[in-house]
Amino acid sequence: MSTLGTGRVEVSGLGLGAAPLGNLFTEVDDEQAYQAVDAAWQQGIRYFDTAPHYGIGLSERRLGAALRDRPRSQYTISTKVGRRLEPVEQVTGDDLADGFAVPATSRRVWDFTADGIRCTLDASLERLGLDRVDIVYLHDPDDHAEQAFHEGYPALEKLRAEGVVGAIGAGMNQAAMLTRFIRDTDVDVVLCAGRYTLLDQSALAELLPSALARGTSVVIGGAFNSGLLADPKPDATYNYTQAPAELLDRALRMKAAAQRHGTTLRAAALAFCAAHPAVASVLVGARSAAEVQDCAEQFAADVPGAFWEELRDTGLLAADTPVPEEEPS
């Protein structure tokens, strides 16, 4: 377990990202979702991340139900604010346009105001069946920077001061604005998705060094870049779209190198993310008990140093990219 920032909230090194439990792209039934959470618990995972966005609240409802009989003091849960859910008068279709195979029972409204933050968090607590969450992230404020920094962040800071939440931060698919949160605010943690992986190290330029300097923790999401690093093949996705041919080739070459060294690309992808000293936890999205168990096994596996040497020697990683056997400066 690692403590976030200078606070008291702890997270396990491997966390469960619950977007798939909200029917990300394809349907998952309740029993399968509960079995995935049970498997995570059995594997020692004690950090669970969700959001109202995931399945228009379905992920939160399922995660809350799956954890209901677990001792509340023994796990850490995070959710997100910034997208307020408003019920629609008439359901006319599904939510697949936003990535989730659920009926479009609500519409998402961007809202990083102080009132919107509290309203959204209250609704999340109701769906989760909890009286508190441990971490709250501002969710994807890319196009709402002014409101997020000047209204949303102060609202979170107040909630933390009141003891309503234990840690606050921001979660995004980019590194630049997260670096600004680290430098300009007093966040405990940032959730960086897809920007520190074997295929994309853009967070290494400023975000991770800034986090180390400020004592801010980093949670890494998207370690597999939405699928390409889990199972590179022609129809694999990269950042939720069709993987470009060049990146598919790089991933396949990495996979072949992993096999030569007696490991897997999945194990290497997770080890790479986890090794940086600023990183407190790596989130993996899983939709079944089998996927959870595989991720836990890969996370625990050793990756030989010779594998990293080959990636550097062949140009698949830059020569100065920090790898697990080293500590970044």
Backbone hydrogen bonds in HBPLUS format (Angstrom, degrees):
<---DONOR---> <-ACCEPTOR-->    atom                        ^
c    i                          cat <-CA-CA->   ^        H-A-AA   ^      H-
h    n   atom  resd res      DA  || num        DHA   H-A  angle D-A-AA Bond
n    s   type  num  typ     dist DA aas  dist angle  dist       angle   num
A0002-SER N   A0011-VAL O   2.83 MM   9  5.40 160.0  1.87 153.4 158.0     1
A0011-VAL N   A0002-SER O   2.83 MM   9  5.40 150.9  1.91 148.1 156.9     2
A0004-LEU N   A0009-VAL O   2.85 MM   5  5.72 164.3  1.87 170.6 176.0     3
A0007-GLY N   A0004-LEU O   3.09 MM   3  5.97 151.5  2.18 148.3 151.9     4
A0282-VAL N   A0013-GLY O   2.91 MM 269  6.21 150.1  2.00 141.6 147.7     5
A0015-GLY N   A0282-VAL O   2.88 MM 267  5.85 168.9  1.89 139.5 140.1     6
A0284-VAL N   A0015-GLY O   2.94 MM 269  6.27 156.9  1.99 148.6 150.8     7
A0016-LEU N   A0047-TYR O   2.89 MM  31  6.35 160.5  1.93 160.2 160.8     8
A0049-ASP N   A0016-LEU O   2.97 MM  33  6.27 166.7  1.99 161.0 161.7     9
A0017-GLY N   A0284-VAL O   2.82 MM 267  5.28 170.5  1.83 123.4 126.2    10
A0018-ALA N   A0049-ASP O   2.83 MM  31  5.81 163.7  1.85 163.4 168.6    11
A0021-LEU N   A0018-ALA O   3.09 MM   3  5.19 132.8  2.32 100.1 113.0    12
A0022-GLY N   A0019-ALA O   2.89 MM   3  5.27 157.3  1.94 113.4 121.1    13
A0023-ASN N   A0020-PRO O   3.08 MM   3  5.26 138.6  2.26 116.5 114.5    14
A0101-ALA N   A0023-ASN O   2.78 MM  78  5.26 160.9  1.82 158.0 156.6    15
A0026-THR N   A0024-LEU O   2.77 MM   2  5.57 144.6  1.89  98.2  91.7    16
A0025-PHE N   A0099-GLY O   2.71 MM  74  5.29 152.7  1.78 141.9 149.5    17
A0033-ALA N   A0029-ASP O   3.05 MM   4  6.33 158.0  2.10 155.4 162.1    18
A0034-TYR N   A0030-ASP O   2.88 MM   4  6.18 162.5  1.91 158.2 162.5    19
A0035-GLN N   A0031-GLU O   2.93 MM   4  6.11 155.1  1.99 147.3 154.3    20
A0036-ALA N   A0032-GLN O   3.04 MM   4  6.25 145.5  2.16 141.2 149.9    21
A0037-VAL N   A0033-ALA O   3.18 MM   4  6.55 156.3  2.24 149.5 154.7    22
A0038-ASP N   A0034-TYR O   2.91 MM   4  6.15 159.7  1.95 149.8 156.1    23
A0039-ALA N   A0035-GLN O   2.88 MM   4  6.03 156.7  1.94 144.7 150.8    24
A0040-ALA N   A0036-ALA O   2.99 MM   4  6.25 151.0  2.07 142.3 150.4    25
A0041-TRP N   A0037-VAL O   2.98 MM   4  6.29 158.1  2.03 150.5 155.9    26
A0042-GLN N   A0038-ASP O   2.97 MM   4  6.26 160.7  2.01 150.5 155.8    27
A0043-GLN N   A0039-ALA O   2.98 MM   4  6.20 136.8  2.17 142.0 153.3    28
A0043-GLN N   A0040-ALA O   3.14 MM   3  5.10 128.3  2.42  93.3 107.1    29
A0045-ILE N   A0040-ALA O   2.93 MM   5  5.20 150.9  2.02 160.0 151.0    30
A0044-GLY N   A0041-TRP O   3.01 MM   3  5.22 162.1  2.04 110.9 114.9    31
A0076-THR N   A0046-ARG O   2.77 MM  30  6.07 168.2  1.78 168.2 172.0    32
A0048-PHE N   A0076-THR O   2.92 MM  28  6.32 158.0  1.97 157.0 163.9    33
A0078-SER N   A0048-PHE O   2.93 MM  30  6.43 153.8  2.00 155.7 162.7    34
A0050-THR N   A0078-SER O   2.89 MM  28  6.17 155.5  1.95 148.3 156.2    35
A0054-TYR N   A0051-ALA O   3.19 MM   3  5.58 144.8  2.32 108.6 117.0    36
A0057-GLY N   A0052-PRO O   2.89 MM   5  4.55 128.3  2.16 138.2 142.9    37
A0059-SER N   A0054-TYR O   3.19 MM   5  5.62 166.4  2.21 160.8 158.9    38
A0058-LEU N   A0055-GLY O   3.09 MM   3  4.91 164.8  2.12 103.5 107.8    39
A0061-ARG N   A0057-GLY O   3.06 MM   4  6.34 164.8  2.09 156.2 160.3    40
A0062-ARG N   A0058-LEU O   2.93 MM   4  6.11 169.5  1.94 157.7 160.3    41
A0063-LEU N   A0059-SER O   2.87 MM   4  5.95 164.3  1.90 151.6 156.7    42
A0064-GLY N   A0060-GLU O   2.91 MM   4  5.97 165.6  1.94 150.6 154.9    43
A0065-ALA N   A0061-ARG O   3.04 MM   4  6.21 158.8  2.09 145.2 151.0    44
A0066-ALA N   A0062-ARG O   2.89 MM   4  6.07 157.6  1.94 150.3 156.6    45
A0067-LEU N   A0063-LEU O   3.04 MM   4  6.19 140.3  2.20 145.6 155.2    46
A0068-ARG N   A0065-ALA O   3.36 MM   3  5.13 155.2  2.42  96.3 103.5    47
A0070-ARG N   A0067-LEU O   2.91 MM   3  5.30 163.9  1.94 119.9 125.0    48
A0074-GLN N   A0071-PRO O   2.94 MM   3  5.52 163.1  1.97 121.0 126.6    49
A0134-ASP N   A0077-ILE O   3.01 MM  57  5.53 140.8  2.17 149.1 161.2    50
A0135-ILE N   A0077-ILE O   3.25 MM  58  6.48 154.9  2.32 144.6 145.5    51
A0079-THR N   A0135-ILE O   3.13 MM  56  6.59 151.0  2.22 155.9 157.9    52
A0137-TYR N   A0079-THR O   3.03 MM  58  6.45 158.2  2.08 147.7 154.2    53
A0081-VAL N   A0137-TYR O   2.85 MM  56  6.25 153.2  1.92 162.9 169.3    54
A0139-HIS N   A0081-VAL O   2.82 MM  58  5.64 167.7  1.83 170.1 167.9    55
A0111-ASP N   A0082-GLY O   2.74 MM  29  4.95 163.4  1.77 136.3 140.0    56
A0084-ARG N   A0109-VAL O   2.78 MM  25  4.98 166.3  1.79 150.2 145.3    57
A0109-VAL N   A0084-ARG O   2.73 MM  25  4.98 149.9  1.82 144.5 154.5    58
A0086-GLU N   A0107-ARG O   2.89 MM  21  5.29 168.0  1.90 154.9 158.9    59
A0107-ARG N   A0086-GLU O   2.79 MM  21  5.29 157.6  1.84 145.4 149.4    60
A0088-VAL N   A0105-THR O   3.02 MM  17  5.86 162.4  2.05 140.0 138.7    61
A0104-ALA N   A0093-GLY O   2.91 MM  11  5.76 174.5  1.92 141.6 140.2    62
A0095-ASP N   A0102-VAL O   2.84 MM   7  5.57 133.9  2.06 160.3 173.5    63
A0098-ASP N   A0095-ASP O   2.90 MM   3  5.60 148.8  2.00 119.3 127.7    64
A0100-PHE N   A0095-ASP O   3.24 MM   5  5.28 164.7  2.27 122.2 117.6    65
A0099-GLY N   A0096-LEU O   2.88 MM   3  4.50 157.1  1.94  95.9 102.8    66
A0102-VAL N   A0100-PHE O   2.96 MM   2  5.66 134.6  2.17 103.2  90.1    67
A0105-THR N   A0103-PRO O   2.81 MM   2  5.55 132.8  2.03 109.1  94.1    68
A0117-ILE N   A0113-THR O   2.86 MM   4  6.08 151.1  1.94 150.1 157.4    69
A0118-ARG N   A0114-ALA O   3.19 MM   4  6.47 166.1  2.21 151.0 153.1    70
A0119-CYS N   A0115-ASP O   2.92 MM   4  6.05 162.1  1.95 151.0 156.7    71
A0120-THR N   A0116-GLY O   2.90 MM   4  5.92 162.6  1.93 145.4 150.4    72
A0121-LEU N   A0117-ILE O   2.96 MM   4  6.11 161.2  2.00 148.7 154.2    73
A0122-ASP N   A0118-ARG O   2.90 MM   4  6.03 160.6  1.94 148.2 153.6    74
A0123-ALA N   A0119-CYS O   3.08 MM   4  6.31 158.0  2.13 146.5 152.0    75
A0124-SER N   A0120-THR O   2.97 MM   4  6.23 151.2  2.06 145.6 153.9    76
A0125-LEU N   A0121-LEU O   2.94 MM   4  6.21 158.9  1.98 153.9 158.8    77
A0126-GLU N   A0122-ASP O   3.09 MM   4  6.37 152.2  2.17 144.3 151.7    78
A0127-ARG N   A0123-ALA O   3.02 MM   4  6.33 159.4  2.07 148.4 153.4    79
A0128-LEU N   A0124-SER O   2.84 MM   4  6.04 158.3  1.89 153.3 159.8    80
A0129-GLY N   A0125-LEU O   2.84 MM   4  5.81 128.3  2.11 137.0 150.2    81
A0130-LEU N   A0125-LEU O   3.09 MM   5  5.22 151.4  2.18 144.0 149.3    82
A0166-GLY N   A0134-ASP O   3.03 MM  32  4.95 130.8  2.28 115.0 129.4    83
A0167-ALA N   A0134-ASP O   2.86 MM  33  6.20 138.7  2.04 155.8 167.1    84
A0136-VAL N   A0167-ALA O   3.12 MM  31  6.63 149.1  2.22 146.5 153.7    85
A0169-GLY N   A0136-VAL O   3.03 MM  33  6.38 140.3  2.19 154.3 152.1    86
A0138-LEU N   A0169-GLY O   2.90 MM  31  6.34 149.9  2.00 130.4 135.5    87
A0171-GLY N   A0138-LEU O   2.85 MM  33  6.03 166.9  1.87 157.9 157.6    88
A0140-ASP N   A0171-GLY O   2.95 MM  31  6.08 173.9  1.96 176.9 175.1    89
A0144-HIS N   A0141-PRO O   2.87 MM   3  4.94 162.4  1.91 117.3 121.6    90
A0148-ALA N   A0144-HIS O   2.88 MM   4  5.97 160.6  1.92 158.5 165.1    91
A0149-PHE N   A0145-ALA O   2.89 MM   4  5.97 168.5  1.91 158.7 160.1    92
A0150-HIS N   A0146-GLU O   3.03 MM   4  5.98 159.5  2.07 145.9 152.4    93
A0151-GLU N   A0147-GLN O   2.83 MM   4  5.26 144.2  1.96 136.9 142.9    94
A0152-GLY N   A0147-GLN O   2.93 MM   5  6.31 163.3  1.96 148.5 154.0    95
A0153-TYR N   A0148-ALA O   2.69 MM   5  5.87 151.8  1.77 161.3 166.6    96
A0155-ALA N   A0151-GLU O   3.17 MM   4  6.25 148.8  2.27 140.9 149.5    97
A0156-LEU N   A0152-GLY O   3.07 MM   4  6.42 153.3  2.15 150.8 157.8    98
A0156-LEU N   A0153-TYR O   3.02 MM   3  5.12 115.5  2.45 100.4 115.8    99
A0157-GLU N   A0153-TYR O   2.89 MM   4  6.18 159.8  1.93 158.4 164.9   100
A0158-LYS N   A0154-PRO O   2.97 MM   4  6.18 149.2  2.06 143.1 150.4   101
A0159-LEU N   A0155-ALA O   3.04 MM   4  6.33 155.7  2.10 145.1 151.5   102
A0160-ARG N   A0156-LEU O   2.91 MM   4  6.20 152.2  1.99 151.0 158.4   103
A0161-ALA N   A0157-GLU O   2.98 MM   4  6.21 156.2  2.03 142.6 149.3   104
A0162-GLU N   A0158-LYS O   2.90 MM   4  6.13 146.3  2.02 147.5 156.8   105
A0164-VAL N   A0159-LEU O   2.92 MM   5  5.23 137.9  2.10 165.2 163.8   106
A0163-GLY N   A0160-ARG O   3.00 MM   3  5.04 150.8  2.09 100.7 110.1   107
A0188-ASP N   A0168-ILE O   2.92 MM  20  5.63 150.5  2.01 150.7 159.3   108
A0189-VAL N   A0168-ILE O   3.40 MM  21  6.51 153.7  2.48 147.2 150.0   109
A0191-LEU N   A0170-ALA O   2.83 MM  21  6.16 164.7  1.85 148.0 152.7   110
A0172-MET N   A0191-LEU O   2.97 MM  19  6.39 153.1  2.04 175.7 175.0   111
A0193-ALA N   A0172-MET O   2.96 MM  21  6.13 170.6  1.97 160.4 161.9   112
A0179-THR N   A0175-ALA O   2.93 MM   4  6.10 148.1  2.03 150.4 159.0   113
A0180-ARG N   A0176-ALA O   3.17 MM   4  6.57 146.1  2.29 140.6 149.8   114
A0181-PHE N   A0177-MET O   2.97 MM   4  6.37 151.4  2.05 146.3 153.7   115
A0182-ILE N   A0178-LEU O   2.99 MM   4  6.33 155.2  2.05 147.4 153.7   116
A0183-ARG N   A0179-THR O   2.97 MM   4  6.21 159.6  2.01 150.2 155.3   117
A0184-ASP N   A0180-ARG O   2.78 MM   4  5.68 161.8  1.81 155.2 159.8   118
A0185-THR N   A0181-PHE O   3.09 MM   4  5.34 139.1  2.26 136.4 139.5   119
A0217-SER N   A0188-ASP O   3.03 MM  29  6.26 161.2  2.06 152.9 147.4   120
A0190-VAL N   A0217-SER O   3.06 MM  27  6.60 143.2  2.20 145.3 154.4   121
A0219-VAL N   A0190-VAL O   2.85 MM  29  6.16 166.9  1.87 158.4 161.6   122
A0192-CYS N   A0219-VAL O   2.86 MM  27  6.25 152.0  1.94 170.3 176.2   123
A0221-GLY N   A0192-CYS O   2.95 MM  29  5.90 167.3  1.96 128.5 132.0   124
A0194-GLY N   A0221-GLY O   2.86 MM  27  6.11 159.0  1.90 138.6 133.1   125
A0203-ALA N   A0195-ARG O   2.95 MM   8  5.48 158.8  1.99 160.5 153.5   126
A0197-THR N   A0200-ASP O   2.74 MM   3  5.06 160.4  1.78 137.4 144.4   127
A0200-ASP N   A0197-THR O   3.34 MM   3  5.06 141.7  2.50  92.9 103.1   128
A0204-LEU N   A0201-GLN O   2.89 MM   3  5.49 159.7  1.93 119.4 126.2   129
A0208-LEU N   A0203-ALA O   2.99 MM   5  6.03 170.9  2.00 164.0 163.7   130
A0210-SER N   A0206-GLU O   2.91 MM   4  5.88 157.4  1.96 152.2 159.2   131
A0211-ALA N   A0207-LEU O   2.90 MM   4  6.13 153.3  1.97 150.7 158.6   132
A0212-LEU N   A0208-LEU O   3.02 MM   4  6.27 160.8  2.06 152.0 156.3   133
A0213-ALA N   A0209-PRO O   2.98 MM   4  6.19 160.4  2.02 147.5 153.0   134
A0214-ARG N   A0210-SER O   2.93 MM   4  6.10 152.3  2.01 149.1 155.9   135
A0215-GLY N   A0211-ALA O   2.88 MM   4  5.75 123.3  2.21 142.1 155.2   136
A0216-THR N   A0211-ALA O   2.94 MM   5  4.68 142.9  2.08 138.1 142.2   137
A0218-VAL N   A0278-ALA O   3.02 MM  60  5.82 140.4  2.18 155.0 152.8   138
A0280-ALA N   A0218-VAL O   2.79 MM  62  5.78 158.4  1.84 152.0 158.9   139
A0220-ILE N   A0281-SER O   2.97 MM  61  6.42 161.5  2.00 158.8 160.3   140
A0283-LEU N   A0220-ILE O   2.80 MM  63  6.11 163.5  1.83 161.1 166.9   141
A0225-ASN N   A0222-GLY O   2.86 MM   3  4.89 162.8  1.89 112.6 115.7   142
A0227-GLY N   A0224-PHE O   2.98 MM   3  5.25 160.9  2.01 112.6 118.9   143
A0229-LEU N   A0224-PHE O   3.14 MM   5  4.48 169.0  2.16 132.1 131.2   144
A0239-ASN N   A0225-ASN O   2.96 MM  14  5.33 157.5  2.01 119.6 126.8   145
A0230-ALA N   A0227-GLY O   3.01 MM   3  5.09 142.2  2.16 101.9 113.6   146
A0231-ASP N   A0227-GLY O   3.06 MM   4  6.27 159.6  2.10 164.9 167.4   147
A0228-LEU N   A0237-THR O   2.95 MM   9  5.51 121.2  2.30 173.0 169.8   148
A0236-ALA N   A0233-LYS O   2.91 MM   3  5.31 165.8  1.93 127.9 129.1   149
A0243-ALA N   A0236-ALA O   3.07 MM   7  5.90 159.7  2.11 155.6 149.5   150
A0238-TYR N   A0241-THR O   2.70 MM   3  5.45 159.2  1.74 161.6 166.7   151
A0241-THR N   A0238-TYR O   3.23 MM   3  5.45 158.1  2.28 108.2 114.4   152
A0248-LEU N   A0244-PRO O   2.96 MM   4  6.22 158.0  2.01 156.3 163.5   153
A0249-ASP N   A0245-ALA O   2.96 MM   4  6.16 156.5  2.02 148.1 153.7   154
A0250-ARG N   A0246-GLU O   3.08 MM   4  6.39 156.3  2.14 143.0 149.3   155
A0251-ALA N   A0247-LEU O   2.88 MM   4  6.11 162.8  1.91 152.2 156.6   156
A0252-LEU N   A0248-LEU O   2.91 MM   4  6.12 157.4  1.96 149.5 155.8   157
A0253-ARG N   A0249-ASP O   2.95 MM   4  6.18 154.1  2.02 148.2 155.1   158
A0254-MET N   A0250-ARG O   2.95 MM   4  6.22 152.4  2.03 147.5 155.2   159
A0255-LYS N   A0251-ALA O   2.85 MM   4  6.11 154.2  1.92 147.1 154.6   160
A0256-ALA N   A0252-LEU O   2.97 MM   4  6.21 157.3  2.03 146.4 151.7   161
A0257-ALA N   A0253-ARG O   3.04 MM   4  6.27 153.3  2.12 141.7 149.0   162
A0258-ALA N   A0254-MET O   2.87 MM   4  6.17 156.7  1.93 150.2 156.6   163
A0259-GLN N   A0255-LYS O   3.01 MM   4  6.29 158.2  2.05 149.6 155.0   164
A0260-ARG N   A0256-ALA O   3.01 MM   4  6.29 150.5  2.10 143.9 152.0   165
A0261-HIS N   A0257-ALA O   3.15 MM   4  6.43 136.4  2.35 141.9 153.0   166
A0261-HIS N   A0258-ALA O   3.07 MM   3  5.20 131.4  2.32  97.4 110.6   167
A0263-THR N   A0258-ALA O   2.91 MM   5  5.07 171.1  1.91 147.2 144.7   168
A0262-GLY N   A0259-GLN O   3.19 MM   3  5.09 165.8  2.21 105.6 106.7   169
A0268-ALA N   A0264-THR O   3.09 MM   4  6.36 160.7  2.13 147.1 152.6   170
A0269-ALA N   A0265-LEU O   2.83 MM   4  6.00 157.6  1.88 149.7 155.7   171
A0270-LEU N   A0266-ARG O   3.13 MM   4  6.35 161.4  2.17 149.9 153.5   172
A0271-ALA N   A0267-ALA O   2.91 MM   4  6.05 162.8  1.94 150.4 156.0   173
A0272-PHE N   A0268-ALA O   2.88 MM   4  5.96 158.9  1.93 150.5 155.5   174
A0273-CYS N   A0269-ALA O   3.38 MM   4  6.58 163.1  2.41 141.1 144.4   175
A0274-ALA N   A0270-LEU O   3.02 MM   4  6.19 166.1  2.04 154.8 158.8   176
A0275-ALA N   A0271-ALA O   3.11 MM   4  6.00 140.1  2.27 147.5 154.6   177
A0279-VAL N   A0276-HIS O   2.97 MM   3  5.55 156.4  2.03 120.5 127.7   178
A0292-VAL N   A0288-SER O   3.07 MM   4  6.35 158.8  2.12 149.2 155.1   179
A0293-GLN N   A0289-ALA O   2.92 MM   4  6.14 165.7  1.94 153.3 156.9   180
A0294-ASP N   A0290-ALA O   2.99 MM   4  6.17 158.9  2.03 146.2 152.0   181
A0295-CYS N   A0291-GLU O   2.98 MM   4  6.18 163.1  2.01 149.3 153.6   182
A0296-ALA N   A0292-VAL O   2.96 MM   4  6.22 160.7  2.00 154.4 159.5   183
A0297-GLU N   A0293-GLN O   2.95 MM   4  6.17 158.7  1.99 149.8 155.5   184
A0298-GLN N   A0294-ASP O   2.87 MM   4  6.09 160.7  1.91 154.1 159.6   185
A0299-PHE N   A0295-CYS O   2.86 MM   4  5.99 154.8  1.93 147.2 154.4   186
A0300-ALA N   A0296-ALA O   3.12 MM   4  6.29 144.5  2.25 141.1 149.4   187
A0301-ALA N   A0298-GLN O   3.21 MM   3  5.12 147.7  2.32  97.2 106.7   188
A0307-PHE N   A0304-PRO O   3.07 MM   3  5.56 144.2  2.21 109.1 118.2   189
A0309-GLU N   A0305-GLY O   3.08 MM   4  6.41 156.2  2.14 149.8 157.1   190
A0310-GLU N   A0306-ALA O   2.97 MM   4  6.18 153.1  2.04 142.5 148.9   191
A0311-LEU N   A0307-PHE O   3.04 MM   4  6.40 157.7  2.09 150.0 155.8   192
A0312-ARG N   A0308-TRP O   3.08 MM   4  6.34 157.3  2.13 149.6 155.0   193
A0313-ASP N   A0309-GLU O   2.82 MM   4  6.01 166.6  1.84 153.4 157.8   194
A0314-THR N   A0310-GLU O   2.93 MM   4  5.98 149.5  2.02 150.1 156.4   195
A0316-LEU N   A0311-LEU O   2.80 MM   5  4.83 124.9  2.11 153.0 159.7   196
A0317-LEU N   A0311-LEU O   3.03 MM   6  5.39 141.0  2.19 124.9 119.1   197
A0315-GLY N   A0312-ARG O   3.11 MM   3  5.13 159.3  2.16 104.3 110.7   198
A0321-THR N   A0318-ALA O   3.02 MM   3  5.35 168.0  2.03 118.1 120.3   199
A0326-GLU N   A0323-VAL O   2.82 MM   3  5.66 168.0  1.83 139.6 143.6   200
